[in-house]
C-alpha cells in the first residue's frame, strides 16, 4: 500500500521549522501523519501513515543536508562546558543594550548568572556551576539553543 503525501506540505512544515527555530514538527490527519525533523547536521524528513499491525510504516524520505553545526562535538565533552538545561533562546544580557552578564576572560564565581534562556515566555537564569574563567562563549545573543547544547566553557 502506498502512502499519499504532499511534497508541498513537507516544504511548508520545513519552512515553519526554519522560521521558528524548532527542530521537529508533526501533523496528523485522515490521510496519515507527516513528521519533519531538523537535526544539527543532516536534515531528515519522515513520512509515515497510520498503519495497522500487519503493515509497516512508510519509508523515510531524505531531504538535502544542512550546513554542518558550528559547534564542535568536543565542546560538549569539555569538563568546563556549561550546557543548556532546556530548549529556548539564549540572551547574554538582561535587556537589549545592557552589558552582557559575562565576557571571555572574565572570572566568575559559583552561582553567578552567566546568561538567560527564555523558554515559554519565562526567563531562566543559567548560573555558573563553579568558579572559573570564561574561556569561550559558544552562543550568540538571541540564538536558539537545544537541551544539552554547550553554551560556554569555564576553565
N, C-alpha and C positions, 0 to 999 in steps of 0.2 A: 504494500500500500504506500503510495507516495504522499508526502505531506505537502500541502499547498502552503507557500509562504510568499509574502510580498516583499521584494527587494527594496522597494521604496520605503516600506515601514521600517526595515532594518536600518536604512540610511537615516531616517528621521530619528530613530532611537539613538543611533550613534552620535548624531548631532546634539541631541539632548545631553548625552554623557559629556561631550566636549564643552558645551555651554555651561553646564552646572558643576563640572569638576567631579561628578560621580564616577564610580568605577564599574557599576553594574546596574542594569535596569531590566525588568521583566514585565511583560504584559501577557494576559491570558484571555482568550475569547472562545467562542463556539468552535472556531476552526482549529484551534491549537494554542500553543504557547510560544512566544519569542523571548529569548533571553540574550542580551548583549552584554558582554563583559569586556572592560578595557583594563588590561594589565599594564605594568610599568614598561615592559619590553614589548613583546608581541601583543597584538590585539586579536582576540578571538570572538567570533560571533557564533552562537549556538542556537539552532532552531530545533525544537522538539515538539511533538504532538502528544496530546493525551493518549496514552497507549494502554490498551487492555493488557492483562498479564501475559498473554500469548505473543504480543507484538513488542518489538524492540523500539527504542526511541530513535528519532531521525538522526542521521549523521550530522556532525558539526560542519559548519561552513566557515572557512578561514577567511579573514579579511586581511588587507595589506598590513605589514608590520609597521609599528610606530617607531619614532626615533628612540634610541636607547636611553635608558634612565641616566640622568646627570649625576646621580649619587652612586659612587662605587659601592659594591656589595660589602667590602671590608669595613666601611664606616659603621654599619650596624653591629659588627662583631667587636669593634673597638671597646676596650674596657672603660673608657671615659665617655662613651656615647650616651647622650640623653635622648631617649626615644619618646615618640608621641604616645600617650596613653589612650588616644581616641582619634576618630576621623573628624576633621574640621578644617578651619582656616587659621593659619598662624599669623600672629601680629607681633612684631618686635618692639612696638612702643604702645603706650596706653591709649594714644589717640593720634590722628594724623598731625604731623608737625612737631610732636613731642619727641624728646630724645629717646633713643632705644633703651630698653632695660639693661642690656649688656652689649659690649663690643669685643671684638677679637683682641686678646692680650689683657683683658680686664680680669682682675681677681674677683672671685665670688665666694660667698660664704654658704654653708649648708642652709637650705631653706629660703634662699634669696630668689625672688621672681626672675626668671630668665626670659620668658615670653608668655604670650597669651594664646590660647586656642579657642576659637569661637566654634561652638557646636550647639545646634538647636537654639540659636539666639542667646546663648549663655557664654560668657567669657570665663574661661578656666585658666587659672594661673598655673604655669609649669614652673616648679621650683627646683633649685639645684639639689640633687640628692646628696652632695658632699661639697666641701670646699675645694677650690681649684682655680685654674686659669682657663678662660675661654680660648681654646686653640683654633677652633673653626666654627663658623656658623654655616649650617648646611641648608637653610631655608631662606627664602626671600620674603619680604613683607607681603602680606595678603596671599600667600601661597597655600593652596590646598594641600593638606597632609593626610596621610593614612595612618592607621593604627600600627605601631611598631616602627614607623619611619624614623631614622635618626634625624634629630633637629640640630644638635650641636655637639661638639666634642670638648670635654673638660679634661685638662691634664693637671 
